[in-house]
């Protein structure tokens, strides 16, 4: 396949980048050691594609021809899963060890592929070089609207390239970037994406390393975001002033409906800040704050928001050290809010007592549509610990 001199120069530059040890040495080595015997890959010649022209559409033959030529240019073995994709709207290639070069070959074919709507490249070692090549493709294709790039060692530079592409992409609605070692530097590019007017509706940033400083960067951007309806920031390190700044962003946001901030470190101050946000926010419907080091004190602050909020339907508070006292405080807040639309209140793995059970019975009478989940062993205190006569059990 012939390529222009400009493309050849660009290819050589990207190849030098792919070989750089600081970007993704393990994956580069894996790509270099790929062989024809790899069970995940096979080679299909252009001749065999031509023989199938009478059965398959010309568009499918053309896209496969482009892909095979791109693989030859980049020196990689074609992926059989792409050749089998046909006109299916979903291309799923997770855990294939494509590496930066393999993704570059695939990216060239994606630009002219009219079929793909959903792209799954989870755990393929894109690194920075592969991320840049894929970002170029996403900025030019108008068909792909959902992409999963989780666990690809993107880092800040990879995130920068992808965010820039998503700002101009006409079709992307959902992006998953979980497990990509994204830290506070990457938060700057993510904040730029939140501030831009894009078609993006769902963003998954879970299992990263977004810390206190990242929260201070993302919070103001969330306040100005005008489109995102679902955000997953679970399993990060949002805490302290960063958690408070993020909660203030939530307070001003008027689009987000689903938010998962579980497994962070919001603590009592962060929970109280979220409570303040719930007083004003009249859009959010689902909130997950599981495992955030929230005690009964934080539950009291969060409850102040539940007293007046009229949109939240699901609140998950599982695995917080709030004990039965904190759970009861949240129920009491709901008791004082006749306009609450809460449907699920999840206290899983929090030990509760009979006083909580009594209050739950009262709340179910007031809000028949409310489901209160505990799935925890009840504490009966001394009457369970003592025998029938008041003495120690036999």
N, C-alpha and C positions, 0 to 999 in steps of 0.2 A: 504494500500500500504506500503511495507516495504522500509525503508530507511537505509543507512549505518550510523554507529556511528558517522563518521566524519560529514556527512550532518546534523545529529541531533544536534551536537555541534554548527555547523555554524548557523542552524536555530534558536537555543536558543540565540546566540549572536545577530543575526539580529533582533529577537523579542524584546530583551532588547533595541536595538537601536531604533526600531520603537516606543517604548513606551516613549523614552526620550522626556521630555516636550520641550526642546529647538529646536527640529527639526521640528515638525509639530503637535502641540497638538490638534488643531481643527480637522484636518483630521483623526488623530488616534482615537479620540473620535467618530467621525462619523463612522469609520470602525467598532468600537466595538458595536455601536448601530444598525448596519444593521440587518434586520430581513428578514424572508422568505416572508413577505408580500410586500417587496419592489418591485414596479412595474418594475424596471429596471433589476431585477434578478429573476432567477428561478432555480430549481434543477432538473437535469436530471440524473437518476440513471444509473449505469453501466449496469444493466439488460436491461433497455430500449434501451441502445446503442447496445447491443448485438442483440436485436430483429430487429434492422435496418441494420444489417450487410449485409443482402441480397440485400438491396437497395443502401446503401452508400458504398463507397470504404473502404477497410480495413485500409488504411492510415488515413482516416478521423476518423474512430472509435478509432484507436490507439491514435491519438492526443487528442481526447476528453477524453479518458480514463486517459491519463497522466495528463491532466488539472484537471479533477475531483479529482484524487488522490492528486494532489498538493494543491487544495483548501481544501481538508480534512486535509492535513498535517498542513496548515497554519491557519485553523479555519475560513475560509471565505466562503460566499455563492457564488457559481459559477455564472458567468455573462452569461446570455442567449445569448447575442450578439456574444460571442465567440463560443458558442455551435452551433449557427446558421451559422457561418462563412463558414463552409464546405471547399471547395477548392477555394474559392474566393481569388484573389490576394490582396485584400484590406480589412484590419481589422480596422473599424472605431468605436472607443469607447470613444468619447469625453464627458465630463461632467457626468461621471457615478459614481463619488465618490468612486472609487476603494480603495483609500488610500494606504499606504505603503504595508500592508499585501496583499491586493488584487493584487497589481502590482507584488509582489514577486511570488504569485501563478501563475500569467499569464506568468512571465518571464521564469519559469521552463518549461512551455509548448512551448514557442516560440523557444527554442533551437532546438527542434526536429520537428518543424512544417515546412514542405517544401513548403507550399503554399503561405505564406504571403510575399508580396513585399512592400506594403505600410502600415504603422502603425500609427494610429492617436489616441494618448492618451492625447489630450489637456484637461487641467483642471480636473485632477484626483488626486491631492494631493500626488504626488509621494514623495516629500520631499527628504531628503538625503538617507534614507533607501531604498525607492523604486527606486531612481536613481541608486544606487549601484547595486541592483538586476537586473535592466534592462540593465545597462551597461555590466554586466557579460554576459547576453544573446546576446546583440548586438555584443560583441567581438567574439562570438562563432558561430553565425548563418551566413550562406553565402547567404541567400535569400533576406533579407530585404534591400532595397536600399533607402527608403524614410521614415522618421519618424518625427512626429510632437509632441513635448513635451512642447508646450507653456503653460504658466500659471500653472505651477506645483510646485512653491515654491522651486525650486532646490537650489538656493543660490550657494555660492562659492564651497562648498564641493560636492554638486551634480554635478556642472559643471566639477569639477576635475575628478570625476569618469567617466562621459560621455566622456570627451575629451580623457582620457586615452584609453577608449574602441574604440573610433572612429579612433585613431591612428593606430590600428591594425585590424580594420574591413575591410574585403576584398570587401564589396559590397556597403556600404553607399555612396549615391550620394547627398542627400538633407536632411538637418536637420533644424528644426524650434525650436528655444529656446526663443521665444518672451515672454515678461512678466514674467520673472523668478527672478526678484530682483538681477540681476547680476551687481556687482560693480567692483571696481578696483582690488580686490583680484581675482575675477573670470577672469579678463582680462589676468592674467598671464597664466592661463591654456588655455585660448582661443588662446593666442599668440603661445603657444607650439603647439597647433593643426594646426595653420596656417603655422608654420615652418616645420611640419612633412610632408613627402610625402605620401599623402593619396588619395583616390578616390573621396573625397568630392568636389562637384562642386558648391553647393548652400548652404548658411548659413544665417539664419534669426535671428538677435539679437535685433530686434526692441522692443520698450516698456520696456527697462531695465534702469539701472542707471549707465551706463558706462560714466565716467566723464573725466575731463581733464587729470588726471593721467592715466586713461585707454587708452586714445588716444595716450599718449606718449609710452605706452607699445605695443599697437596694430599697430602703424605706422611702426616701423622697421620690425615687423613680416609680415605685408602686403607687404613690399618691397621684401621680400624673398620668399613669397608664390609662389608655382609652381603648381597650379591646379584650384583654386577657380575662377569661372567665374561670380558668382552672390553673392552680399553681401548687406544685409539690416541692416543698423544701425540707422534707423529713430527712433524718439522719445527717444533719449538718452540725454546726457549732454556733448557732445564733444564741447569744446570751448577753447579759449586762446591758450597757447602753445601746448595743446593736439590736437587741431584741426590742427595746423600747422604741427605737427609731423605726424599726420595721412595723411595729404595732401602730405607730402614728401614721405611717403610710397607709395602713389598712383602714384607718379611721376616715381618710379622705378619699379612698378609692370608691368608685361608683359602678364598677363592672364585675369585679371578682365574685363568683358564686361558690367556688369550692377551694378551700385552702387546707393543706396538710403541712403542719409545722411540728409534727410529732418527733420525738427523739432528738431534741435540741436541748438547750439549757435555759429556757425562758425564766424559770424560777418564779418566785412570788412577785417580784417587781414587773417582770414581763407579763405575767398573768393579769396583774392589775392594769397594765397598759392596754392589754387586749380588751379588758372589761370596759375601759374608757372608749375604745374604738367601737365596741358593740352598742354603745349608747347612741352613736351618730350613724354608723354604717347601716343602711337600710336595703342592702343588696345581698350580702353574704348568706348562704343557705346551709353550707356544710363546713364544719371546723373540727380538725383533729389536733388535739394538744396532748396526746398520750406521752407519758414518760418525759416530762419536762421539769422535774424537781419541784412541783407545785405542792405546797403544804396547805393546811386549812386557812392560813393567812392569805395566800394567793387566791384560794377559792372564794374568800370573802370579796376580794377586789374584783374578780371575774364576775361574781354574782351581781355586782352593781350594774353591769351591762345587761345581764339577763333580766333584770327587773323591768327594763323598758324596751328591749329589742323585740321587733315584730316580724323578722324574716328568717331567723336561724331555725332550721328544721332538724339538724343533726349536730350533736356536740359529743365528741369522744374525749374522755378524760382518763382513760385506763392507765394503770401502772404509775400513778403519781402518789407520793407519800402524804396524801391529804387525809387519810384515815376516814372513819365514819363521820367525824365532825365536819370535815370539808365537804363531803358528799351531801350531808344534810343542809349545809349552808347554801349550796347551789339549788337544792330543792325548795328551800324557803324563799329564795329569790324568785323562782318560777311561781310560787304560791302567791306572790304579790304582783304578778303580771298577768292579768286576765286576757291580754291580747297576744300572749305567746303562742307561736305555732310549732313549738318544738315537738318532734315526733320520736326522736331517739336520744336518750341520755345514757352514755356508756361509761360505767364505773368498773369495768372488768379488772380483776386482780387487785381490787382495793377491799380490804377487810372492813365489813360493816357490822353494825349491831342491831338489836331489835328496835331501838328508837328510830333508826333509819327505816326499818321495815314498816313501822307504824306510819311514818311520814309518807312513805311511798304509797301506802294504801290510800291516804288522804288525797295525794296528788293525782292518782289514777282516777279518783272520783271527780276531781276538778277538771282534769284533762284526759278524757277517755282515750284519746288517740296517742297518748304518750307511752312509749316503751322505755322502761328503766332496766338497764342491764347491769348485773353485778357479777354473777358467776363466781362468787367468792364464799368462803366458809364464814358463816355468821358467828359473831362472838356473843356468848351468853354470860360472859364474866363468871362470877363465883358460883352461880347456880348450876353451871355446867361442870365446874371444877370440883364441886363438893358432892358428897354422896346424899342419899335420901334423907338422912338424919342430920345433915349439916356437917358431918365429918368427912374425912377424906374418903374417896371411892375405894372400894375393896379390890 
